[in-house]
Amino acid sequence: MTPAEHQTAPGASSGPASGPGSGPAPDPASGSQSAGRGHRGSSAAGARAAGPRARPDLPQLAFTVAGIRPLEHAAVPTLAIRLTVTRTGGGPVRSVLLTTAIRIDAARGPHEHTDAAALAPLFGQPEQWATSMRPLTWARLTTVLPPFDDRSHTDLAVPCTGDTEQALRTYFRAVRDADVPLDLLFSGTVFHRDAEGRLATARIPWDTEATCLLPAALWHGLTERYFGPGRWLRVSRGTGERLDAYGAAHGLVDTESSVVALLDAAGPFAAADEPVEAAWTR
C-alpha cells in the first residue's frame, strides 16, 4: 500500500510522546507520516510548525504511523496501529497522557471503487456527497506513554466492534478492497522538566495528527476470522424476543431461519450477488 503523503508537523509549545523504547522499522505497506491538521482547512498539508515556540525546554514532537496489523489473541477483532513518536526539539519527555481519536476520512476515500448504493445509508445520494460525506468516528483511545529522549513506539489497539460497528461495516462493504484513509487526531498532556529541573506539563497542540491508509481487505479478513463469513445483526432485546417467539411458533431452529422466513414472506428481493438498484438511481 502506498504510504500517505503527509509530512510530520512538529509540536508547538508542547507535543506528545509515545510508548516504550524502540520498535520495529516502519512497514511501507501501511505506513504514513504525521501531519498538522491543516489539511482540513489549509491548502498545504506539508510540514509546518503547530504554533509559536514558547520555551526551548518544551518538547517538540512528531507522530508517524509505522504499520497496521491484526492484534493477536485479542478477545474481539482488533487492529494494532504502530505509532512512532520522535522528539524533534526541546527537552526529554517524562511521560505523556495521550488521547487518540481515530476516524475514517470518507471524503478522501476511493470513490472510483465505491458502491454508491451501499454508501447511501451513510451519506445519501452521490450528488450530496460534497456536503454530506463527513468523517466517520471509529474509536477514541487513551494511552499513558513512558519516558523517552529521542524516539518511542507504542501500539494503539483499535477494536473493530462497538458503538460504531454498523457504520464501519457499511463503509467497508462499500469500498470493498480499496485503501481506507484514516486520520489520527492527538490531544493530551506532556510531562517534562522545565529549565530549572522542575516537573512541568504542556498541552499537546490541537493540530497534532497523523494519517495513514488501511487496506479494507485487512479489516474484512480480521472480522471474518472471528465471526466467519456471516454477518452479525444487532437488534434490541425486545426485537430478539419477538424473533425467538416467531421461530418457536413456526418450528424454526435458529434466528437466521426466522429472518429468512420473514424476508421470504415480504416478497422477492435481489440476490446477494446481484446489484441493488437504489430508488434514487431509477
Helices and strands as residue ranges (DSSP letters): E 32-36, G 37-40, E 60-70, E 78-89, E 93-104, G 106-108, G 111-113, H 116-123, G 126-128, H 129-132, E 136-145, E 151-159, H 165-175, E 179-193, E 199-203, E 208-215, H 216-227, H 237-249, H 255-266, G 279-281
